[in-house]
Amino acid sequence: MDHTARAPEAAPRISVVVPTYNEAKNLPHVFALMPEVHEVIVVDGRSVDGTVETARRLRPDVKVVLQNRRGKGNALACGFAAVTGDVVVMLDADGSADPREIPRFLEALTAGAHFAKGSRFLAGGGSDDITLVRRWGNGLLNAAANVLFGTRYTDLCYGYNAFWASCLPVLELDHGGEVVDERHWGDGFEIETLINTRIAKARLTISEVPSFEHPRLFGESNLNTFRDGVRVLRALLVERARPAARVPAPAPVPVRLPHQAHGPHPAAAQVPAAAAAPGPEVVDLREGAAVELGGAGAVELPGRGALSAG
């Protein structure tokens, strides 16, 4: 492979994955701050407050995915399966993460990283939401992760991250199956730990970027400090024993933006861009469910085959 291949002239297409559960009041704020992106994928967990309707009203081009199980981890896995862009951004819908920071993550990726990890504890980052107990617990879990996986993370339990879509096979996340109320491994708040550790085990290039966490605007968080802290600790132990994904590691792909200097990163290699296609209005990953499409006859999801209009 020619590692000095010319990088594409155009900026990478960004897919923003936004898990939601009763976030109708928060979406106007989040969407108003969204920079220009390739697609916004709202993954809804059976909201009853009009979240989906609000998302469509605010952004007619939004892609809505209905998750098939419960939990943030399942929502992200379902959203990742619908991505058609080159870069995936994980963004909370409660207003705590600022979409205006997305260019900061993109800069880290185009500089050669596979994975851009948000951190509240780097210079330029911070939090108006984290409690003393959560800060203390995050510090202990973060230290454990660095010892077990040889990483240098400063903020293990923060979910604002971005990565090249070509890294998705490394994550090996489960998004298929029937609608069930039980959670599978990785369906809960341990999802960030699974992603962080699987990226590390695959020996991909990680770059941390400063990020500021704001308080939730409306509604109550589903986070439980002690319950979810135990899940994260368990995730560290389980993932330490779990073999790394047996798939070829993707090469980082710095894309030369108009304002950047000429020439690709020395280790650059092109990752094929996903074929552009009209996004569906609703993608339902639950088995046997009809799929409502907004123009395309079918949407190809990884590992699922073509989903046809019902």
Secondary structure, DSSP 8 states (H G I E B T S, - for coil): --TT----SS---EEEEEEESS-TTTHHHHHHT--S-SEEEEEES--SSSHHHHHHHH-TT-EEEE-SSSSHHHHHHHHHHT--SSEEEE--SSS-S-GGGHHHHHHHHHTT-SEEEEETTSTT-EESS--HHHHHHHHHHHHHHHHHH----S-TT---EEEEGGGHHHH-----S---SS--TTSSTTHHHHHHHHHHHTT--EEEEE-EE---SSS-----HHHHHHHHHHHHHHHHHS----S----------TTS-SS--TT-------------SEEE-STT--B--SS-SEEEETTTEEEEB-
